[in-house]
Amino acid sequence: MRIRGVEPKSESNEVQCWGENPNAQMLRVESGNGSLDLYPYAWLERVQFSPAEEADSVTLFFNRQSVCVTGKKLRELVAALQRMAVEWIKERPERFNSVGTPDGAWVESIQIVEKPTPSKADAKV
C-alpha cells in the first residue's frame, strides 16, 4: 500500500492527504472534524478534475452525493481514482497549515453535497 501527499511522517514535515491501495473496494473520506464517510466504488459515476493555479479541485459524483476535494497537486490523486485504487482521502489538519509540502499533494478542504431527492409529485410528471 502506498501513502500519498495527513499523517506526519516520523522524521519529516511531510503530511499525507490520501492513501492508495490497489485492492480498495470503498473510498473513505475523512473531514477535518474527524467525521468520515465510506463510498463503494460501484456508486462512483464520474470524476471531474479542474486544475488551477490557486487550487485544484476534484469532484466525485456518487448516486446521491457529490464530494468536492480542493487542494494542490491533485492530478496524481485523479489518476489513482481512475484505477479505483484510492483507499482514503482526508483534509490536512489546521496544525499543519504552516508546514510546506513542496512535492506532495495536499487537501485543503472536502465538501459533501447531498443531491435533492425527487418528490412523489415530481415522479408523476
C-alpha positions in Angstrom: 0.0 0.0 0.0 1.3 3.4 -0.9 0.5 6.6 1.0 0.5 10.0 -0.7 0.6 13.7 -0.2 -2.4 13.8 6.6 -0.3 11.8 8.7 3.0 13.2 9.7 6.0 11.0 8.8 8.2 10.3 11.8 11.2 12.4 10.9 9.7 14.6 8.2 7.4 17.6 7.9 5.6 15.9 5.0 1.9 15.5 5.6 -0.2 12.7 3.9 -3.6 13.5 2.4 -4.5 10.3 0.6 -3.6 6.7 0.6 -3.5 4.2 -2.3 -4.5 0.5 -2.1 -5.0 -1.4 -5.4 -7.5 -3.7 -3.6 -9.7 -0.9 -2.2 -13.4 -1.6 -2.6 -14.6 1.6 -0.8 -13.3 5.1 -0.6 -13.0 6.6 3.0 -13.5 10.3 3.1 -12.4 12.0 6.3 -13.2 15.6 7.3 -11.1 17.8 9.5 -13.6 17.4 12.3 -13.0 13.6 12.5 -16.2 12.5 10.8 -15.9 10.1 7.9 -18.0 8.7 5.1 -17.4 5.5 3.2 -18.4 5.2 -0.5 -18.4 2.0 -2.6 -16.6 2.4 -5.9 -19.6 0.9 -7.6 -21.5 4.0 -6.8 -19.0 6.3 -8.4 -20.5 7.7 -11.6 -18.0 10.4 -12.6 -14.8 12.2 -11.5 -14.3 15.8 -12.6 -10.8 17.4 -12.3 -10.3 21.1 -12.6 -6.7 22.3 -12.3 -6.0 25.9 -11.3 -3.0 27.9 -10.2 -4.6 28.8 -6.8 -6.1 25.4 -6.0 -7.1 22.2 -7.9 -10.5 20.7 -7.4 -11.7 17.1 -7.8 -15.4 16.4 -7.7 -16.6 12.8 -7.2 -20.2 12.2 -8.3 -21.9 9.3 -6.4 -25.6 8.2 -6.5 -26.9 10.7 -4.0 -23.9 12.8 -3.1 -21.0 14.6 -4.6 -17.7 15.0 -2.8 -15.6 18.1 -3.7 -11.9 17.9 -2.8 -9.9 21.1 -3.0 -6.1 21.3 -2.7 -2.8 21.4 -4.6 -1.2 18.9 -7.0 -4.2 16.6 -7.2 -3.6 15.2 -10.6 -1.9 12.0 -9.2 -5.0 11.5 -6.9 -7.2 11.6 -10.0 -5.0 9.0 -11.8 -5.3 6.7 -8.7 -9.1 7.3 -8.7 -9.2 6.2 -12.3 -7.7 2.9 -11.2 -10.1 2.7 -8.3 -7.1 2.5 -6.0 -7.6 5.3 -3.6 -8.4 3.9 -0.1 -8.8 7.2 1.8 -8.7 11.0 1.4 -8.6 13.4 4.3 -8.2 17.1 4.9 -4.9 18.4 6.1 -5.3 19.3 9.8 -5.1 23.0 10.6 -2.0 22.5 12.7 -0.1 21.6 9.5 -1.2 24.7 7.5 2.2 26.3 8.0 4.1 23.1 7.0 5.1 23.1 3.4 4.6 20.1 1.1 6.5 21.2 -2.0 6.5 17.8 -3.8 3.3 16.2 -2.5 -0.4 16.6 -2.9 -2.4 18.2 -0.1 -6.1 18.5 0.6 -7.2 21.8 1.9 -11.0 21.1 2.1 -13.6 18.4 1.5 -17.2 19.3 1.0 -20.0 16.7 0.7 -23.2 17.8 -1.0 -26.4 15.9 -0.9 -28.4 15.7 -4.2 -32.0 16.6 -3.8 -34.3 13.6 -3.7 -37.2 13.8 -6.2 -40.6 14.1 -4.5 -43.5 11.9 -5.3 -45.1 14.9 -7.2 -42.0 15.1 -9.4 -42.2 11.4 -10.2 -45.8 11.7 -11.5 -45.0 14.5 -14.0 
